[in-house]
Amino acid sequence: MSFRIPFFPKSSLRLRLSAAASALALAVAALAGTLAVELVERDLRGVLGDQQMAMLSGAAAFMDERLDARLRQIEMLGASVPADVRADPTRLQAWLSEHVLGTENDFVNVVAFARNGDLVASTSSMPSAQPLSATGRPYFEETILRGRGIVSAPFKSRLSGAQVVLVTAPVTGPDGAVAFVLAGRIDLQHANFLRQVDTLKPGRDGYLFLMSADGLLIDHPSSERLLQPVGALPGAYPGAARALRGVDGWVVGSDRGGQAIFSYKRLPGTGWVLGSRYPLDEALAPLAGLRREVLALAAALGLLGAGLAWWTVRRQLRPLDRLRRAAAVMRADGHGPGAGGATAGAVAAALGHAAVARADGAGVAPGRSAMAPPDGDAAALAQRGDEIGELADALFSLQAQRARTVARLRVAAGHLPAMLAYVDRAHRYVFVNGAFEQALGIAPGTALGRTVRETLGPVAYARLEPLIEAALRGQAGHTEDAREGDSPRQAIDCVPDIGPGGAVEGFFVLATDIGARRQAEEALAGSERRLRLIADHLPALVCRVDRNHRLDFGNAAFRTWLGLDPAALGGMHLADAIGRPAYDSARVRLKQAFEGQVVRFDMALQAQGRHRILAWTLVPDAQPDAGPGAVDGVVALGYDVTMAREAESELVRMARLDALTGVANRRLFGATLAQALSRGGHRRGGGRRPGPALAIVDLDRFGAINEAWGQDAGDEVLRETARRLDAAVDGAGSIARLGADRFAVLFDDDAGGEAGAAGRGAALAQALGAPFMVAGEALEITAGIAVVLAGGGEAMPGADRLLSAAESALREAKSGGPGRCVVRVCAGAGAAGAAQAPAGAAERAGGR
């Protein structure tokens, strides 16, 4: 796509380059002028910003000094209070009115608050209605807490409604404690030092403002903004957030008034931030005239440069016209009558074999200019030492290379393992290569000049006629099996030859023997059918997943197990096939497989209303030709192992539960007890986390029941005992059978201490107190119960220690008669005292 000047649609290259060079000179001059002004403006901004920071630094130091002087003044006033006045605050009002003189310009009012916060003295009139108290006010509480004076944060006075700051000083009594607090009030709107700083405001429309350490505006030209947080005000304060974090400096930013230079300086004593706003248009006003002068000068220089560029480009490109004329002569010479004239002759010259002749016997020769050396004016151009001379030399070199390329193409076309021919619009062969005779049994010299119908016969031509007509319309085409009989099949492609004007001048024909390829394809298709047959009859899901986790193949089990048609699986994402939950659980495994690992794992799958557990094996489909470790797919086999896994789970469950009662057995109880003890102990920040409580229940005279009513009756008693204990615990603990007629109850914690443990033992005894139905008779059954609390020391006891304490307590309960309960505390191995401490009055009878 060439560049055209709108006013000269047919302009020459020289004219376009001259115009472009002139425009470039103007643009460079304008850009240079603009950049110069921008650089000056940037430097001026820096100077103005530094000036503002210097001004703010002096003003901040002045304000900090004045505030410190106010603080020292109120502290000196507090230190001068006589001892008798300190001992009697009722005399403070008179003393304060007498001695606070000459401070009117410093403080609007001086007040005194008693230690309880009540206002006891004031140089102004005392409030007569509601007594004023400073209790809870930050300035009062902080002064009492620190024991020294402070400058308060700004706030709105409850009496006058003015924005004020208090300067405080504690006054100690005879006992050395703070007796009362003196506070001098500074009215921010009328403070002398603030008004003095206002004289330093920048420019005509600039102003200063003062913020507290937490972002409240203390001083601002707009009174409605006072004591408002900066972030809540309409309009932005660029850089304010950074200044409140302690970073001094200046920035250029925008607010509702436009662009301005914002500068910030922190007051060291109070943490307040003094800021200034200097409108940028006002600050940069001196540059306006300079900008106009610089741009005018740049425009003048640009026009001068444009004229020089126009003249220089047109003069330097004059030899290009000579090179263009020389190239036109070469082109006309190469396509003249001596070069073959017609397009067909040119194609034959480009593609023909040395032994191939035209039908009239004249032969196909290359153009006479193909290897002809340049002469005359064109040869002189090649001797120039500049870029045009290099271009001329390259043009003549390319002409020679073209001739050599034509010769190579003749040799290559003659040795192609496929039939190559060129046919003109009259359907006549203009060129054929050496494979023509091998493919059709017709000598190339015989075919040249004959039509396709005459050469191939009417039947083969009828098959090719649609392809030929499409090629002459400019459409490429492809067909197969264009020959008669059972001879090897051919793949035939026709490519139109479109000339410079867009007209089709002929077409190329390429015929390739695909018989061997078809046989290989049929053999491969047979192998695929056999593999599909095997895979479809495997009792497993079989599929292949590409790197994008999409399915290439899936067997018939996808229809049986998942309800998916195997023919529709190609391109389906794995998540859509097996469901998103199953896919998410398999993604990490797929990643490992694509890294070259053989992966095996189990995965739960919900499909067709059935829950399955599949044992998957992922095998990387490595491609040796793509380099070591190159995996472009994964073959996945998923076997249904639901029954096997459920059987394993049932075996595990049976190994951990008592077969008779269904509660936990001794092994599961041991693991549960160890976990409970590991959770008990002391908290890191102090205090004690309750440990577990263990109860051992041993039925009284259970052997007599077996002897009198038989083992089946005894088994029913044990099952009923487990049910009653579980109901009594009601989710607050766990039940286990330790063996024979002995049960364990593990409570989550020892809430309630020993009294609570005794109550839990009584609840267990009560649960067993109702009569048991044994062989149709109501039988009262009692049990010895021991409740042991884990704790009592710095550490939890071990499981063996706790069980030993429980056994000892149970023996004591059993020895005291049927239906008794004994409570004990078991301390850790490092605790002082015995591991088992008596529970005092916690021992009681729990049965009938």
ZAMARGU-4260 file (C-alpha; in steps of 0.2 Angstrom, whole numbers, plus 5000, padded with zeros to 4 digits):
<rodrens>
0) 5000/5000/5000 | 5009/5016/4994 | 5007/5033/5002 | 4998/5047/4992 | 4997/5065/4994
5) 4978/5070/4994 | 4981/5085/4982 | 4992/5074/4970 | 4984/5057/4969 | 4997/5052/4955
10) 5012/5060/4963 | 5029/5053/4960 | 5040/5046/4974 | 5051/5062/4973 | 5036/5073/4976
15) 5030/5062/4991 | 5047/5061/4999 | 5050/5080/4997 | 5033/5083/5005 | 5036/5071/5019
20) 5053/5078/5023 | 5046/5095/5023 | 5032/5090/5035 | 5044/5081/5046 | 5055/5096/5047
25) 5040/5107/5053 | 5034/5093/5065 | 5052/5092/5073 | 5053/5111/5075 | 5036/5112/5083
30) 5040/5097/5094 | 5057/5104/5099 | 5049/5121/5104 | 5035/5112/5114 | 5048/5101/5123
35) 5059/5116/5127 | 5044/5125/5135 | 5039/5109/5145 | 5056/5107/5152 | 5057/5125/5157
40) 5039/5123/5165 | 5045/5107/5174 | 5060/5116/5181 | 5050/5130/5187 | 5038/5119/5196
45) 5052/5111/5205 | 5059/5129/5210 | 5041/5134/5216 | 5039/5118/5225 | 5055/5120/5234
50) 5051/5138/5238 | 5034/5133/5246 | 5043/5120/5256 | 5056/5133/5263 | 5042/5145/5267
55) 5032/5131/5276 | 5047/5125/5286 | 5049/5142/5293 | 5031/5145/5297 | 5030/5127/5305
60) 5045/5131/5316 | 5037/5148/5321 | 5020/5139/5325 | 5029/5125/5334 | 5039/5138/5344
65) 5023/5148/5349 | 5014/5133/5354 | 5028/5127/5365 | 5029/5145/5373 | 5010/5143/5377
70) 5014/5126/5385 | 5028/5133/5395 | 5018/5148/5400 | 5003/5137/5407 | 5016/5126/5416
75) 5024/5141/5424 | 5007/5147/5430 | 5004/5130/5437 | 5020/5130/5446 | 5017/5147/5454
80) 5001/5141/5463 | 5004/5143/5482 | 5003/5128/5493 | 4988/5134/5503 | 4979/5136/5487
85) 4984/5119/5481 | 4977/5112/5497 | 4960/5121/5496 | 4954/5122/5478 | 4940/5134/5483
90) 4953/5148/5484 | 4959/5144/5467 | 4946/5155/5458 | 4951/5171/5467 | 4970/5167/5465
95) 4967/5163/5446 | 4958/5179/5443 | 4972/5189/5452 | 4987/5181/5444 | 4981/5178/5426
100) 4985/5195/5420 | 4992/5200/5403 | 4988/5183/5395 | 4973/5189/5385 | 4983/5189/5369
105) 4989/5172/5373 | 4974/5163/5380 | 4955/5167/5378 | 4952/5159/5395 | 4961/5149/5408
110) 4951/5136/5418 | 4955/5123/5432 | 4948/5106/5433 | 4948/5096/5449 | 4955/5078/5449
115) 4937/5072/5447 | 4935/5083/5431 | 4924/5096/5439 | 4927/5114/5433 | 4933/5123/5449
120) 4939/5140/5442 | 4939/5150/5427 | 4945/5168/5422 | 4929/5170/5412 | 4912/5168/5419
125) 4908/5151/5427 | 4893/5142/5420 | 4878/5144/5431 | 4866/5130/5424 | 4874/5113/5420
130) 4891/5111/5429 | 4905/5108/5417 | 4915/5092/5418 | 4931/5087/5409 | 4929/5069/5414
135) 4932/5058/5398 | 4939/5072/5388 | 4955/5066/5380 | 4965/5082/5385 | 4960/5080/5403
140) 4963/5061/5404 | 4979/5062/5395 | 4986/5075/5406 | 4981/5065/5422 | 4989/5049/5414
145) 5005/5057/5409 | 5007/5069/5423 | 5013/5083/5412 | 5006/5096/5401 | 5000/5093/5383
150) 4993/5103/5368 | 4976/5095/5364 | 4969/5090/5348 | 4957/5104/5341 | 4939/5102/5345
155) 4923/5113/5346 | 4920/5121/5363 | 4904/5116/5372 | 4902/5134/5379 | 4906/5146/5365
160) 4905/5134/5350 | 4922/5140/5343 | 4936/5129/5337 | 4949/5129/5351 | 4964/5120/5357
165) 4968/5118/5375 | 4986/5119/5383 | 4986/5110/5399 | 4997/5108/5415 | 4995/5097/5430
170) 4996/5105/5448 | 5001/5093/5462 | 4994/5094/5479 | 5003/5092/5496 | 5003/5073/5494
175) 5012/5074/5477 | 4997/5068/5467 | 4988/5079/5454 | 4976/5090/5463 | 4969/5099/5448
180) 4973/5103/5430 | 4975/5120/5423 | 4970/5123/5404 | 4973/5138/5393 | 4961/5140/5379
185) 4967/5146/5362 | 4954/5151/5349 | 4960/5145/5332 | 4950/5158/5323 | 4959/5173/5332
190) 4976/5166/5337 | 4989/5179/5334 | 5002/5166/5328 | 4990/5159/5315 | 4986/5176/5308
195) 5004/5180/5307 | 5007/5164/5297 | 4993/5169/5285 | 5004/5183/5278 | 5015/5170/5270
200) 5001/5163/5258 | 5007/5160/5241 | 5002/5171/5226 | 4986/5180/5225 | 4973/5166/5226
205) 4984/5154/5236 | 4981/5150/5254 | 4988/5141/5269 | 4978/5127/5279 | 4982/5118/5295
210) 4978/5100/5299 | 4978/5090/5315 | 4988/5074/5316 | 4972/5064/5312 | 4967/5074/5297
215) 4955/5087/5305 | 4956/5105/5297 | 4962/5117/5311 | 4963/5132/5300 | 4956/5135/5283
220) 4950/5151/5273 | 4933/5142/5272 | 4926/5142/5290 | 4913/5129/5286 | 4927/5116/5283
225) 4935/5119/5300 | 4936/5103/5311 | 4931/5092/5296 | 4941/5077/5291 | 4951/5080/5275
230) 4944/5064/5267 | 4926/5069/5270 | 4927/5086/5262 | 4922/5089/5244 | 4936/5091/5232
235) 4953/5082/5234 | 4969/5087/5244 | 4982/5078/5233 | 4997/5072/5245 | 4987/5075/5261
240) 4986/5056/5265 | 5005/5054/5263 | 5008/5070/5273 | 4997/5063/5288 | 5008/5047/5287
245) 5023/5059/5291 | 5030/5062/5273 | 5034/5081/5270 | 5035/5087/5253 | 5025/5095/5238
250) 5015/5088/5224 | 5006/5094/5208 | 4988/5089/5208 | 4970/5094/5205 | 4955/5098/5216
255) 4939/5107/5212 | 4948/5123/5209 | 4960/5116/5196 | 4978/5111/5196 | 4989/5118/5210
260) 5005/5115/5219 | 5001/5107/5236 | 5015/5108/5250 | 5015/5100/5267 | 5026/5102/5282
265) 5023/5093/5299 | 5025/5102/5316 | 5037/5092/5326 | 5029/5096/5343 | 5011/5093/5340
270) 5011/5082/5324 | 5000/5095/5315 | 5003/5097/5297 | 5004/5115/5289 | 4999/5115/5270
275) 4998/5127/5256 | 4989/5128/5240 | 4997/5138/5225 | 4986/5138/5209 | 4997/5132/5195
280) 4990/5144/5182 | 4995/5158/5193 | 5012/5151/5197 | 5016/5148/5179 | 5009/5164/5172
285) 5027/5171/5168 | 5029/5157/5156 | 5013/5161/5145 | 5023/5175/5135 | 5038/5164/5133
290) 5028/5149/5126 | 5021/5160/5112 | 5038/5167/5108 | 5046/5150/5108 | 5033/5142/5097
295) 5034/5157/5085 | 5052/5154/5083 | 5050/5136/5081 | 5037/5139/5067 | 5049/5150/5058
300) 5064/5138/5059 | 5052/5124/5054 | 5047/5133/5038 | 5065/5136/5034 | 5070/5118/5037
305) 5055/5112/5026 | 5061/5122/5011 | 5079/5115/5013 | 5072/5097/5015 | 5061/5100/4999
310) 5076/5106/4988 | 5088/5092/4995 | 5077/5077/4993 | 5072/5082/4975 | 5090/5085/4970
315) 5096/5068/4978 | 5083/5058/4970 | 5086/5063/4952 | 5096/5047/4949 | 5081/5037/4954
320) 5072/5042/4939 | 5087/5035/4928 | 5086/5019/4938 | 5067/5017/4935 | 5070/5020/4916
325) 5083/5007/4916 | 5072/4994/4925 | 5058/4998/4913 | 5070/4994/4898 | 5075/4978/4907
330) 5057/4972/4910 | 5052/4976/4892 | 5068/4967/4886 | 5064/4952/4896 | 5046/4950/4890
335) 5049/4954/4872 | 5046/4943/4857 | 5063/4936/4859 | 5059/4929/4876 | 5044/4919/4871
340) 5031/4932/4869 | 5015/4924/4876 | 5012/4920/4894 | 5011/4901/4890 | 5029/4903/4883
345) 5035/4912/4899 | 5028/4898/4910 | 5036/4885/4899 | 5052/4894/4901 | 5050/4895/4920
350) 5045/4877/4922 | 5051/4867/4907 | 5063/4853/4906 | 5078/4854/4895 | 5072/4839/4885
355) 5054/4846/4883 | 5049/4855/4867 | 5034/4864/4861 | 5022/4855/4850 | 5028/4864/4835
360) 5046/4859/4839 | 5052/4877/4842 | 5056/4873/4860 | 5055/4884/4875 | 5070/4896/4878
365) 5073/4908/4892 | 5072/4927/4888 | 5087/4934/4880 | 5089/4947/4894 | 5089/4933/4908
370) 5108/4933/4908 | 5112/4949/4897 | 5123/4961/4906 | 5117/4979/4909 | 5123/4992/4897
375) 5123/5010/4893 | 5115/5022/4906 | 5109/5008/4917 | 5127/5001/4919 | 5133/5018/4924
380) 5120/5018/4938 | 5128/5002/4945 | 5145/5010/4947 | 5138/5024/4959 | 5145/5023/4977
385) 5128/5027/4985 | 5112/5018/4989 | 5105/5020/4972 | 5121/5012/4965 | 5118/4998/4977
390) 5100/4996/4971 | 5105/4996/4953 | 5118/4983/4956 | 5105/4972/4966 | 5093/4974/4952
395) 5105/4967/4940 | 5110/4953/4952 | 5092/4948/4955 | 5090/4947/4936 | 5105/4935/4935
400) 5098/4925/4950 | 5081/4924/4941 | 5089/4915/4927 | 5098/4903/4938 | 5082/4899/4947
405) 5073/4895/4931 | 5086/4883/4927 | 5085/4874/4944 | 5066/4874/4942 | 5067/4865/4926
410) 5078/4851/4934 | 5068/4850/4950 | 5051/4848/4940 | 5059/4835/4929 | 5063/4824/4944
415) 5047/4826/4955 | 5039/4810/4960 | 5022/4817/4954 | 5015/4822/4938 | 5016/4841/4935
420) 5009/4850/4920 | 5003/4867/4914 | 4987/4868/4904 | 4981/4884/4894 | 4963/4890/4893
425) 4961/4880/4877 | 4963/4864/4888 | 4980/4860/4879 | 4996/4855/4888 | 5009/4868/4887
430) 5021/4859/4899 | 5023/4842/4907 | 5037/4835/4917 | 5046/4818/4916 | 5034/4809/4928
435) 5020/4811/4915 | 5025/4796/4905 | 5027/4786/4921 | 5010/4790/4927 | 5000/4789/4910
440) 5012/4780/4899 | 5012/4794/4887 | 5029/4803/4882 | 5030/4821/4886 | 5034/4826/4869
445) 5018/4818/4863 | 5007/4826/4875 | 5012/4844/4872 | 5000/4854/4862 | 4986/4840/4864
450) 4970/4843/4874 | 4967/4835/4890 | 4952/4825/4883 | 4963/4818/4869 | 4977/4813/4881
455) 4966/4805/4895 | 4951/4799/4885 | 4933/4804/4887 | 4929/4794/4903 | 4944/4801/4913
460) 4941/4818/4906 | 4922/4818/4911 | 4928/4815/4929 | 4940/4829/4928 | 4929/4842/4918
465) 4921/4850/4934 | 4939/4852/4941 | 4945/4860/4925 | 4931/4872/4923 | 4932/4878/4941
470) 4951/4881/4939 | 4948/4891/4923 | 4935/4901/4934 | 4949/4905/4946 | 4945/4891/4959
475) 4957/4879/4966 | 4951/4861/4967 | 4955/4843/4972 | 4949/4826/4968 | 4954/4808/4969
480) 4951/4792/4958 | 4952/4801/4941 | 4958/4785/4932 | 4948/4770/4925 | 4949/4752/4931
485) 4958/4746/4946 | 4974/4755/4944 | 4982/4765/4958 | 4972/4779/4964 | 4978/4797/4961
490) 4975/4813/4970 | 4974/4827/4958 | 4975/4846/4962 | 4971/4860/4950 | 4978/4878/4954
495) 4973/4893/4943 | 4986/4904/4935 | 4980/4921/4937 | 4989/4935/4927 | 4993/4953/4932
500) 4976/4959/4926 | 4966/4947/4936 | 4962/4935/4921 | 4965/4916/4922 | 4978/4912/4909
505) 4978/4893/4913 | 4981/4881/4927 | 4994/4870/4935 | 4990/4851/4937 | 4998/4841/4951
510) 4994/4822/4951 | 5001/4811/4966 | 4999/4792/4968 | 4990/4789/4985 | 4988/4770/4983
515) 5000/4766/4996 | 4993/4779/5008 | 4976/4773/5006 | 4982/4755/5010 | 4990/4762/5026
520) 4974/4771/5031 | 4963/4756/5029 | 4975/4746/5039 | 4975/4759/5053 | 4956/4760/5052
525) 4956/4741/5055 | 4967/4743/5070 | 4956/4756/5077 | 4941/4746/5075 | 4949/4731/5084
530) 4955/4743/5098 | 4938/4750/5099 | 4930/4733/5101 | 4942/4728/5115 | 4940/4745/5124
535) 4921/4744/5123 | 4920/4727/5131 | 4932/4732/5145 | 4923/4734/5162 | 4931/4751/5165
540) 4930/4769/5158 | 4944/4771/5145 | 4947/4788/5137 | 4961/4799/5131 | 4963/4817/5137
545) 4973/4830/5128 | 4983/4845/5135 | 4967/4856/5136 | 4959/4842/5146 | 4947/4838/5132
550) 4942/4820/5127 | 4949/4813/5111 | 4941/4796/5114 | 4929/4787/5126 | 4923/4768/5126
555) 4906/4761/5128 | 4907/4762/5147 | 4903/4781/5146 | 4886/4777/5139 | 4883/4763/5152
560) 4890/4772/5168 | 4888/4790/5163 | 4874/4791/5150 | 4885/4799/5137 | 4886/4794/5119
565) 4904/4789/5115 | 4903/4796/5098 | 4899/4813/5105 | 4914/4813/5117 | 4927/4820/5105
570) 4931/4838/5110 | 4921/4837/5126 | 4929/4844/5141 | 4933/4832/5155 | 4923/4842/5168
575) 4907/4841/5157 | 4909/4822/5156 | 4912/4817/5174 | 4906/4832/5183 | 4914/4847/5190
580) 4917/4840/5208 | 4926/4824/5201 | 4936/4835/5189 | 4942/4847/5202 | 4948/4832/5213
585) 4958/4825/5198 | 4966/4841/5191 | 4982/4839/5202 | 4983/4821/5196 | 4982/4826/5178
590) 4995/4838/5180 | 5007/4825/5187 | 5003/4813/5172 | 5006/4827/5159 | 5023/4829/5168
595) 5027/4811/5163 | 5021/4801/5179 | 5010/4786/5179 | 4997/4791/5192 | 4985/4780/5202
600) 4971/4786/5213 | 4953/4784/5219 | 4939/4796/5215 | 4921/4797/5220 | 4909/4799/5205
605) 4890/4803/5206 | 4881/4799/5189 | 4865/4790/5183 | 4858/4791/5201 | 4872/4780/5208
610) 4888/4783/5218 | 4903/4775/5212 | 4921/4774/5218 | 4933/4773/5203 | 4951/4767/5204
615) 4960/4778/5190 | 4976/4774/5182 | 4983/4789/5171 | 4996/4784/5158 | 5006/4798/5149
620) 5005/4797/5130 | 5023/4802/5127 | 5028/4807/5109 | 5046/4801/5106 | 5048/4813/5091
625) 5044/4828/5101 | 5058/4826/5113 | 5060/4818/5130 | 5046/4821/5142 | 5035/4828/5129
630) 5017/4822/5133 | 5003/4828/5122 | 4989/4817/5130 | 4985/4805/5144 | 4976/4788/5143
635) 4965/4786/5158 | 4957/4769/5164 | 4944/4770/5178 | 4939/4753/5187 | 4923/4753/5198
640) 4930/4748/5215 | 4914/4754/5225 | 4911/4737/5232 | 4929/4733/5237 | 4931/4751/5245
645) 4914/4749/5255 | 4920/4732/5261 | 4936/4739/5267 | 4927/4753/5276 | 4915/4741/5284
650) 4930/4730/5290 | 4939/4746/5297 | 4922/4751/5306 | 4920/4734/5313 | 4938/4734/5319
655) 4935/4750/5329 | 4917/4746/5336 | 4911/4733/5349 | 4902/4720/5339 | 4889/4717/5353
660) 4884/4734/5358 | 4889/4745/5343 | 4899/4757/5354 | 4917/4761/5352 | 4929/4746/5357
665) 4944/4748/5368 | 4956/4752/5353 | 4945/4767/5347 | 4943/4772/5365 | 4961/4773/5367
670) 4964/4784/5352 | 4949/4796/5358 | 4956/4797/5375 | 4973/4802/5369 | 4966/4816/5357
675) 4955/4823/5372 | 4970/4824/5383 | 4981/4833/5370 | 4968/4846/5369 | 4968/4850/5388
680) 4980/4861/5397 | 4985/4879/5400 | 4981/4892/5388 | 4996/4902/5381 | 4990/4919/5388
685) 4986/4912/5405 | 4971/4903/5412 | 4967/4884/5411 | 4958/4875/5397 | 4948/4862/5405
690) 4953/4844/5402 | 4942/4829/5399 | 4933/4819/5413 | 4933/4800/5412 | 4919/4789/5420
695) 4921/4770/5422 | 4905/4760/5424 | 4906/4742/5430 | 4889/4732/5432 | 4886/4724/5450
700) 4884/4705/5450 | 4883/4704/5431 | 4890/4686/5432 | 4874/4681/5442 | 4863/4687/5428
705) 4872/4676/5415 | 4871/4661/5427 | 4852/4663/5431 | 4846/4669/5414 | 4859/4663/5401
710) 4871/4672/5390 | 4858/4679/5378 | 4850/4688/5393 | 4867/4695/5398 | 4870/4701/5380
715) 4853/4710/5380 | 4858/4719/5397 | 4874/4725/5390 | 4866/4732/5374 | 4853/4740/5385
720) 4866/4747/5396 | 4875/4755/5381 | 4859/4763/5375 | 4855/4770/5392 | 4873/4777/5394
725) 4872/4785/5377 | 4856/4793/5381 | 4862/4800/5397 | 4878/4808/5389 | 4867/4816/5375
730) 4881/4821/5364 | 4892/4828/5378 | 4904/4814/5377 | 4908/4797/5370 | 4904/4779/5375
735) 4915/4764/5374 | 4914/4746/5380 | 4931/4741/5388 | 4926/4722/5390 | 4914/4711/5399
740) 4902/4722/5409 | 4913/4737/5410 | 4910/4753/5400 | 4919/4770/5399 | 4911/4787/5396
745) 4923/4801/5391 | 4916/4818/5393 | 4923/4833/5383 | 4928/4843/5398 | 4927/4844/5417
750) 4915/4858/5417 | 4909/4861/5435 | 4924/4853/5444 | 4922/4840/5456 | 4904/4844/5460
755) 4900/4843/5441 | 4908/4826/5440 | 4898/4820/5455 | 4882/4826/5446 | 4888/4817/5430
760) 4891/4801/5440 | 4873/4802/5448 | 4866/4805/5430 | 4874/4789/5424 | 4868/4779/5439
765) 4850/4786/5437 | 4850/4781/5419 | 4854/4763/5425 | 4841/4764/5439 | 4826/4760/5429
770) 4822/4741/5429 | 4829/4730/5415 | 4818/4717/5407 | 4827/4701/5408 | 4819/4685/5402
775) 4802/4694/5404 | 4806/4699/5422 | 4810/4717/5428 | 4827/4717/5436 | 4835/4731/5445
780) 4854/4732/5441 | 4866/4744/5449 | 4884/4748/5445 | 4900/4754/5453 | 4905/4771/5445
785) 4922/4780/5446 | 4923/4798/5438 | 4941/4805/5436 | 4945/4823/5432 | 4960/4826/5421
790) 4970/4841/5428 | 4974/4848/5445 | 4992/4852/5440 | 5002/4862/5427 | 5001/4848/5414
795) 4988/4835/5408 | 4991/4817/5414 | 4995/4803/5402 | 4981/4791/5396 | 4989/4777/5407
800) 4990/4788/5422 | 4972/4793/5420 | 4966/4775/5417 | 4976/4769/5433 | 4967/4783/5443
805) 4950/4777/5437 | 4954/4759/5441 | 4959/4764/5458 | 4943/4774/5461 | 4932/4760/5454
810) 4940/4748/5466 | 4936/4759/5480 | 4918/4762/5474 | 4915/4743/5472 | 4922/4739/5489
815) 4910/4751/5497 | 4895/4741/5491 | 4884/4741/5475 | 4878/4757/5467 | 4892/4768/5473
820) 4901/4783/5464 | 4918/4789/5468 | 4926/4805/5461 | 4944/4809/5460 | 4956/4822/5452
825) 4971/4815/5442 | 4986/4828/5440 | 5000/4827/5428 | 5016/4818/5431 | 5025/4834/5436
830) 5011/4841/5448 | 5014/4843/5467 | 5005/4831/5478 | 4998/4814/5474 | 4992/4810/5457
835) 4975/4805/5464 | 4968/4818/5476 | 4953/4814/5487 | 4937/4822/5481 | 4931/4826/5499
840) 4912/4825/5500 | 4910/4821/5481 | 4909/4802/5485 | 4891/4796/5486 | 4879/4782/5483
845) 4873/4781/5465 | 4861/4765/5466 | 4848/4758/5476
</rodrens>
